[in-house]
Amino acid sequence: MQADITYSIRSVLPPPPRYPSQVGYGLVPGYAAPMIETNNILSHPSGPEYQFLVGEGLYTLKEDLHLATPPPHPSEAPVINPNPLATTPQPATAGTSLSLVNLDIRPPPPGLFRVGSRANGVQQSIQEHPDESRSSSGVRGSSEGARAASSDAGAIFSNTPAFGEGNTLLAQTNSKDNKRKKPKNSMTKSNSSFISRVIVHESLHKRLSDRPADGLFAFANINRAFQWLDLSSPSKADYLTKILFTKAHCLCHDVNRLTKTSSHIDVIMGFSTGEIIWWEPISQRYTRLNKKGLINKTPVSMIQWIPGSENLFLAAHMDGTLVVYDKEKEDAIFSPEDEAATRASGESIGVPNGVKGCNYTSQIHVHKSVHSKNQKANPVAVWKLSNHRINAFAISPDHRHLAVVSEDGTLRIIDYLKEELIDLFYSYYGGLMCVCWSPDGKYVLTGGQDDLISIWCISESALIARCQGHHSWVTSVAFDPWQCDGKNYRFGSVGEDCRLCLWDFSVGMLHRPKAASVRQRGSSFSSRFASLQRAETQNTTTSNRLRSDSNLSSSGDAPAEEIPVPTTAKQNVEPHPVEPRARTAMLPPVLSKIVDDDPLCWLDFTKDGIVTSCKSGHVRTWNRPSGDSSTPSQSQHGDDN
């Protein structure tokens, strides 16, 4: 009888999951992880549920490219009886994120930023007045457009100095035949235990030679896999190259827009182990940096090439540190104490990790400066921001400022050329997950665990609006450069509630501080950031700051506050307190729609539509409205705002 009961219990209870890291593979707990590798699947769903209507017209789903989620590596030890309530940290993962690259597009002409117009008249620019000039040169979305301003050296702000300018040890050395240097190791013949498998398309070189010059490449990281895709090919589901790593998850990557040509592409990848790979996909060669965490052992949450540099890139580690690497330099063990000892002055401007009394809210601690004379090996520079993980950062269009968001709910504005903290803001509550700049550099968007998107005006050091529409954490935000003209702005956001939200705002619809009128605004864009270099002493109080206040804005007798007089001494920054909801404008979305079955993690705008991705590997492309229906609505939309 007892045997029968035991048998019946075993037949009812499901077997325990074999792999403990299901969350790391984008799976819902309780579902078995895939045991075999699958191929990418391209589908074209249709129906009313795959459409959404906005002011300018109807967006429709063009295609759904499902990237194959790799199974766990056999070397991962199974857990027989996992505890669902355990607090054991899961492997760091970032779901699916892409970089869209067009090799044929050259740097845009000078100008603050451009609103692209479709050649067939489908998408016209938003204009306040009919006689406003319109640029005919299209821009490339946030990967190949909004970031073009911050990626093509000197294309927009030619007067911005280069990162590390003045340090001759960082000067670029050109090769004899002017050929770009390749990584030193072969990816296909590698015997490294870090790389599990490399699959190269059998007719790779033929596909590269036959593809159109203006075709779009896509690089995608999904868990422990990295794929190189040709989105201009009819068989776009067939990857050009697929790399499977042994245990490390590829969390982030970036493509160097300055060095990309038809024969050379520089790609960098950041991993959950803290290691970094520089990969050149056409020659299939690679180099490992920060090997075995020699410089920093914590995962890389975000990585990006420094604008205007062929070799330098910035990596955000999850211990709250920003590290600048050189792709061609060897690694060396780094110690803040040793770096301080080698300074000519004998004084350290950095504070080593673990030292009590570090105030990370008033300044960044430069453990190694880009102007250091010790530049024989990596790292080039090390900046400690806090003891909390950095979730994301964004480089401003003027190539001068960094916006960094962290798990502690802070937004830091940093002048990374001077290695100085300029401003610090707090979220409403919880950590901040994502950040981006407007194409003209006037505004910064942040999204986070408070389910809100916040709009910050950097030149006024103020929160000007919060956007409420998501029902869970906001994971990605991006501006639509084809719907921005300096007075009217369109941006999008995605979150773990599987929703895509679109938002519109204009300068006139938001409350402006009365005190802002006393600022002297220059004609150039860089003059708007002069106010960021304000002097702040130890006795500075928050009452001396200019910030958004709807009460002051609405009252006509509110006196203008006195602006502090700048000084040459380097002063600490005092953080802004959290703005209450009653004093902050609340912006509703123009669209809020569930567009996927799984939590969304990435968003981008292209000339032809919107691209989203989710944690399970679905990459969906939404076509913009057709020209006949969108052109009148577009003009109406711009005039209304």
Secondary structure, 3 states (H helix, E strand, C coil): CHHHHHHHHHHHCCCCCCCCCCHHHCCCCCCCCCCCCCCCEEECCCCHHHEEEECCEEEEEEEEEECCCCCCCCCCCCCCCCCCCCCCCCCCCCCEEEEEEECCCCCCCCCCCCCCCCCCCCCCCCCCCCCCCCCCCCCEHHHHHCCHHHHCCCCCCCCCCCCCCCCHHHCCCCCCCCCCCCCCEECCCCCCCCEEEEEECCCHHHHHHHCCCCCEEEEEEECCEEEEEECCCCCCCCCCEEEEECCCCEEEEEECCCCCECCECCEEEEECCCCEEEEECCCCEEEEECHHHCCCCCCEEEEEECCCCCCEEEEEECCCEEEEEECCCCECCCCHHHHHHCCCCCCCCCCCCCCCCCCCCCCCEEEECCCCCCCCCECCEEEECCCCCEEEEEECCCCCEEEEEECCCEEEEEECCCCEEEEEEECCCCCEEEEEECCCCCEEEEEECCCEEEEEEHHHCEEEEEEECCCCCEEEEEECHHHCCCCEEEEEEEECCCEEEEEEEECCCCCCCHHHHHCCCCCCHHHHHHHHHCCCCCCCCHHHCCCCCHHHHHCCCCCCCCCCCCCCCCCCCCCCCCCCHHHCEEECCCEEEECCCCCEEEEEECCCEEEEEECCCEEEEEECCCHHHHHHHHHHHHHHC
